[in-house]
Amino acid sequence: MFFFFTTNANTDNKEKIIQNLKYTQNLQFLFEQNINGKIENGNCTIEYPKKIYCKYSKSNNKILVSDGKALVIKTTSSFYRYPLEKTSLNLILDKKFLINKIRDLEERIIDGAYINYTIKEKDNEINIFFDNNTYNLIGWQNTDIFQNFNITFLSAIRRNIIITNNLFKLPELN
């Protein structure tokens, strides 16, 4: 009887997360990112599928932008452009992919507050986290394209907001 209840609860969590993702067109949030112990923060907007714009709080004017095909990371002193498909963000920003994976994955409940799924796809292993009350995406862990361990936490999440038309336009190399 206990096993049945646990399975039902897990199925219920999955369905709530899937429904939440299905009805989410975009997200706006604050983030804290820890890459190999270096902590950065700022704000981001995600628009599904595969678009993201992040402005970091530090003084180097760092931004990260994806138009769904390419990813640009720009600071006052550097400019990097990558095919999005070569990065973990290609999977994290694809809600159809996430929905299909979540259906088949085992969940872990962490501290009663977070629901975690581990996605293994090609050379990527991504841990994604959802809030156990709102079922919102609240973060992820992965190894980035430079083989750095990356932990990203989301807070102050707003869903389905009005977004500026050209927000996801890739910046030019100056």
Buried (B, 14 or more C-beta within 10 A) or exposed (E): EEEEEEEEEBEEBBEBBBEBBEEBEBBBBBBBBBBEEEEBBBBBBBBBEBBBBBEBEEEEEBBBBBBBEBBBBBBEEEEEEBEBEEBBBBBBBBBEBBBEBBEEBEBEBEEEEBBBBBBEEEEBEBBBBBBBEEBBBBBBBBBEBEEEEBBBBBEEBEBEEEBEEEBBEBEEEE
